[in-house]
């Protein structure tokens, strides 16, 4: 596997500019290569669902650059905060209650929760630091195998994705997802982080 590195400033600037226009961009993460959009733009999130061919009732997780940034989106306290501090940056998505005032399309459209994670990839973290939080999903059409790098994503989506940060994903399986909205944490999806509590 190629070494994981931060993006060139010109590539980063192109991706940030595209996101600010409401476009979808490609980015490597510590798991697979991903597609990202501004989570606060209903049109951008709708574009992400359309590219994926994914039902709008299936929530898209939010990636952010730090625990502090994540706390602006979800109520991260108690066991969820302990887990975030123990495993972030890394392949653990925590599902927590949304903060009041967050747009209804951010997180679970049928509930009051949001899945959040801080990825362990220099290119993803550089983009998240520059752009703010992103709604990010794997670069594939629903039901198909995800792309592992920018070339694979470009072959699938072409010019429908405005910019592609170069580089491979980290090669991990999709993140472990743990729901902290109930009386006890519940594993929703098993993944690279073997959950036994923080």
Buried (B, 14 or more C-beta within 10 A) or exposed (E): EEEBEBBEEEBBEBBBBBBEEBBBBBBBBBBBBBBBBBBBBBEBBBBBBEBBEBEEEEBBBBBBBBBEBBBEBBBBEEBBBBBBEEBBBBBBBBBBBBBEEBEEBBBBBEEBBBBBBBBBBBBBBBBBEBBBBBBBBBBBBEEEEBBBBBEBBBEBBEEEBBBBBBBBBBEBEBBBBBBBBEEEBEBEEEBBBEBEEB
